[in-house]
Amino acid sequence: MPLKNIKNLIKQKEFQRGFVALSKVANPDDDFPLQNRYFRLFQSIPKDALGLTPLKLALVGTSTLDHLASSLIFWLALEGFDVDIYIAPFDTLDQTILAPSSELYEFDADIIWLFTNHRDIHADLPFGASMKIIEQAMEQAIFRFVSLWETLQKRGRAFVITNNADLPRTLEFGHFEGTVSWGRSNFLRRFNLELAKVVKPGIAIFDIEYLSGLVGKNHWFDDAYWHLSKHAISFDVTGLVAFHGAKVISSVKGGAKKCLVLDLDNTLWGGVIADDGLQGIKLGHGPEGEPYAAFQAYVKRLKDRGIILAVCSKNDDSNARLPFL
């Protein structure tokens, strides 16, 4: 449905219909102007018309976060939350958390998101640095975040989300950086692993490095806007970050999916079991069967982490069970 039609629904006070239509149109991969239109359309709907659950979210970071905040409000609404958002003063990550009288603690957030990036991992390692120097720099970098987590948990009730490091697109020493342990890229890779090792209950890592790789470094970063307005990521990836952030926050608040219902024919295997028989379906070796085997392996990993698996099929019970025997 075109956005102008959704706007008309909202004008006609068809708030639920307009919101549902907007949820179907919105795509996290859409560019920033579209993300901004989604947010403005959502803002035109009275808050009490949708029955959303109140949520207090604080963003504390070292970059400009206003645009991300707007997009988060929209994507969290699609997860069922009415967000009251607090943005800490620009580039005051440590000060905001360490000051006992900080407005952050007065806000009393449900979720605090520490939105950092690779520039916040301080380790100016010299060329050819020894392992001792590298270890000391790593300990200091990890200790900083652990200390911030401990302070937040001591002074408040909020669940804390922390970004890992998105590796920069520029390699100071080219591919040689991948060879030496003191290279910036290898240091950041190790930082991400070490950060994950020290996570405690009540803390979660937002894998921003995964998202930067998914998008591609050339599209993730916009150096002009970093120097102009201190936006750590490109405007056009704002929606994707907000979408994934909303999913993580929803999961923290109990919104994680707990059951996966699957069809059988041409889903768990290729072909139709009732027509092709056990020998005729495609599963396992070869280009036709391998994708289904890979999908089954992925689904089994979901089961191993606690997701319930179920089947919904039009097959006769005996035919449906045959491949599982």
C-alpha positions in Angstrom: 0.0 0.0 0.0 1.4 3.4 -0.9 2.4 5.7 2.0 -0.1 8.3 0.9 -2.9 5.7 1.4 -1.6 4.9 4.8 -1.6 8.6 5.6 -5.2 8.9 4.5 -6.2 6.0 6.8 -4.6 7.7 9.7 -6.4 11.0 8.8 -9.6 9.1 8.8 -8.8 7.8 12.3 -8.4 4.3 11.1 -5.4 4.0 13.3 -5.1 0.3 13.7 -5.5 -0.3 9.9 -3.0 2.4 9.2 -0.5 1.0 11.7 -0.8 -2.6 10.3 -0.4 -1.3 6.7 2.7 0.6 7.8 4.2 -2.5 9.4 3.8 -4.4 6.1 5.3 -1.6 4.0 8.3 -0.8 6.2 11.6 -2.5 5.3 14.7 -2.1 7.5 16.9 -1.9 4.3 15.0 1.2 3.1 17.0 4.4 2.9 17.0 7.1 5.6 14.4 9.4 4.0 11.9 6.5 3.9 12.8 5.5 7.5 12.0 9.1 8.5 8.6 9.0 6.8 7.7 5.8 8.6 8.6 7.5 11.9 6.6 10.6 11.1 3.5 8.6 10.0 3.7 6.6 13.2 4.0 9.7 15.3 0.8 11.0 13.8 -1.1 8.1 15.4 -2.3 8.8 19.0 -0.3 6.6 21.4 -3.3 5.3 23.2 -4.9 4.0 19.9 -2.5 1.0 19.6 -2.3 -0.5 23.1 1.5 -0.6 23.1 3.5 -1.6 26.2 5.4 1.3 27.8 9.2 1.0 27.6 11.9 3.3 28.9 15.1 3.2 26.7 18.3 5.1 27.3 20.9 5.6 24.6 24.4 6.4 25.9 27.1 6.8 23.3 30.0 8.7 21.8 28.3 9.7 18.5 25.2 11.5 17.3 22.2 9.3 18.0 19.1 11.4 17.3 18.3 9.8 14.0 18.8 6.3 15.4 16.5 7.2 18.3 13.7 8.2 15.9 14.0 5.0 13.9 14.1 2.9 17.1 10.9 4.4 18.3 9.2 3.2 15.1 10.7 -0.3 15.0 10.1 -0.9 18.6 6.4 0.1 18.1 6.2 -2.7 15.6 7.5 -5.0 18.3 4.6 -3.7 20.6 6.4 -1.0 22.6 5.5 2.6 23.3 9.0 4.0 23.9 10.0 6.8 26.1 13.6 7.5 25.1 16.5 9.3 26.8 19.6 10.3 24.9 22.7 11.1 27.0 24.6 14.3 26.0 26.9 13.8 23.1 30.2 12.0 23.7 29.7 11.6 27.5 29.6 7.8 27.8 31.9 7.5 30.8 30.8 10.7 32.5 27.1 9.9 32.2 27.5 6.5 33.7 30.1 7.3 36.4 28.4 10.5 37.8 26.0 9.4 40.6 23.8 12.5 40.0 23.5 11.7 36.2 20.1 12.3 34.6 20.5 8.7 33.3 19.7 7.3 36.8 16.8 9.8 37.3 15.3 8.5 34.0 15.3 4.9 35.5 15.5 3.1 32.1 14.3 -0.5 31.5 17.1 -0.8 28.8 20.3 1.1 28.5 22.1 0.8 25.2 25.8 1.7 25.1 26.2 2.7 21.5 29.9 2.7 20.8 32.0 2.0 17.7 35.6 1.0 16.9 36.9 4.5 17.6 36.1 4.0 21.3 38.5 1.1 21.7 41.6 2.9 22.7 44.8 1.1 21.9 47.5 3.0 20.1 49.9 0.1 19.6 53.3 0.8 18.2 54.6 -0.9 15.1 55.8 -4.4 16.2 54.4 -4.1 19.7 55.3 -7.0 22.0 52.7 -9.4 23.3 53.1 -7.9 26.7 52.1 -4.5 25.5 49.2 -5.9 23.5 47.9 -7.8 26.5 48.1 -4.7 28.7 46.2 -2.7 26.1 43.5 -5.4 25.8 43.1 -5.6 29.6 42.6 -1.9 29.8 40.1 -1.8 26.9 38.0 -4.6 28.4 38.3 -3.3 32.0 36.8 0.0 30.9 33.6 -1.7 29.7 33.4 -4.1 32.6 33.7 -1.2 35.0 30.9 0.7 33.2 28.6 -2.4 33.4 29.3 -2.9 37.1 28.5 0.8 37.8 25.2 0.6 35.8 24.1 -2.6 37.6 25.0 -1.2 41.0 23.0 2.0 40.5 20.0 0.8 38.5 17.8 -2.0 37.4 18.2 -1.6 33.6 19.3 -4.4 31.3 22.4 -3.3 29.5 23.1 -3.7 25.8 26.7 -3.0 24.6 28.0 -2.8 21.0 31.1 -4.7 20.1 33.5 -3.1 17.7 32.8 -2.6 14.0 36.1 -3.0 12.3 37.1 0.0 10.2 37.1 -0.1 6.5 40.6 1.3 6.2 43.6 -0.9 7.0 46.7 1.2 8.0 49.1 -1.6 6.9 46.9 -3.2 4.2 46.6 -7.0 4.4 49.7 -7.1 6.5 47.4 -6.3 9.4 45.9 -9.7 9.2 49.3 -11.2 9.8 50.4 -9.5 12.9 48.8 -9.5 16.4 49.5 -5.7 16.9 47.6 -4.7 13.9 44.5 -2.6 14.6 42.0 -4.9 12.9 43.3 -8.0 14.6 43.3 -6.2 18.0 39.6 -5.3 17.4 38.8 -8.8 16.4 40.3 -10.1 19.6 38.6 -7.3 21.6 35.2 -8.6 20.4 36.0 -12.1 21.5 37.4 -11.0 24.9 34.3 -8.8 25.5 32.0 -11.7 24.9 34.0 -13.8 27.5 33.3 -11.3 30.3 29.6 -10.8 29.7 27.5 -11.3 32.9 23.8 -11.8 33.4 21.9 -8.6 32.6 24.3 -7.7 29.8 24.0 -8.5 26.1 26.3 -7.8 23.2 24.9 -6.1 20.1 26.9 -7.5 17.3 27.4 -4.4 15.3 30.4 -5.9 13.5 28.1 -8.5 12.1 25.8 -5.8 10.7 28.7 -3.8 9.3 29.8 -6.9 7.4 26.2 -7.7 6.3 25.9 -4.2 4.8 29.5 -3.9 3.5 32.0 -1.5 5.0 31.8 0.9 2.1 28.1 1.4 2.8 28.3 1.2 6.6 30.6 4.1 7.1 30.3 7.7 5.8 33.5 9.5 6.8 32.1 12.9 5.6 29.2 12.7 8.1 31.6 11.5 10.9 33.7 14.6 10.5 30.8 16.9 9.9 28.3 15.8 12.6 29.8 12.7 14.4 27.5 10.2 12.9 29.3 6.9 13.4 27.4 5.0 10.8 25.9 6.0 7.4 22.4 7.5 7.5 21.0 4.8 5.2 21.9 1.9 7.6 20.0 3.5 10.5 16.8 1.5 9.8 18.7 -1.8 9.8 20.5 -1.0 13.1 17.2 0.1 14.6 15.4 -3.0 13.3 18.0 -5.4 14.8 18.2 -3.3 18.0 14.4 -3.6 18.4 14.5 -7.3 17.9 17.2 -7.6 20.7 15.3 -5.4 23.0 12.0 -7.3 22.3 13.8 -10.5 23.1 15.1 -9.1 26.4 11.6 -8.1 27.3 10.2 -11.6 26.6 9.3 -11.3 23.0 11.6 -13.9 21.6 9.9 -16.5 19.3 9.6 -19.9 21.1 8.2 -22.2 18.4 8.9 -22.7 14.7 6.1 -24.4 12.7 7.3 -26.0 9.4 5.7 -27.4 6.3 7.2 -30.6 5.0 7.1 -30.9 1.2 9.5 -28.6 -0.6 10.5 -27.2 2.8 12.2 -29.9 4.8 12.9 -31.9 1.6 12.4 -31.4 -2.1 9.4 -33.0 -3.7 6.1 -34.3 -2.4 6.4 -37.4 -0.2 2.9 -38.7 -1.1 3.7 -38.6 -4.8 7.5 -39.2 -5.0 7.8 -41.7 -2.1 10.8 -41.9 0.2 13.3 -42.7 -2.6 12.0 -39.8 -4.8 12.3 -36.9 -2.4 15.4 -34.7 -2.6 17.5 -34.6 0.5 21.2 -34.9 1.2 23.8 -35.2 -1.5 23.9 -33.2 -4.7 22.8 -29.6 -5.6 19.1 -30.4 -5.3 19.3 -32.2 -2.0 22.0 -30.3 -0.1 20.0 -27.1 0.5 17.3 -29.0 2.3 19.9 -30.9 4.4 21.6 -27.6 5.3 18.2 -26.1 6.3 17.4 -29.2 8.4 20.8 -28.8 10.2 20.0 -25.1 10.9 16.6 -26.0 12.2 18.1 -28.6 14.5 20.5 -26.0 15.9 17.4 -23.9 16.8 16.0 -26.9 18.6 19.2 -27.4 20.5 19.0 -23.8 21.8 15.4 -24.4 23.1 13.1 -23.5 20.1 10.2 -25.9 19.9 9.7 -27.4 16.4 6.3 -28.3 15.0 4.9 -29.5 11.7 1.8 -28.3 9.8 1.2 -30.5 6.8 -1.7 -31.7 4.5 0.0 -35.1 4.2 -1.5 -38.2 5.6 0.0 -38.9 9.0 1.8 -42.1 7.7 3.3 -40.3 4.7 4.4 -37.3 6.8 6.2 -39.5 9.3 7.9 -41.8 6.8 11.1 -39.7 6.3 11.6 -39.4 10.0 11.6 -43.2 10.7 
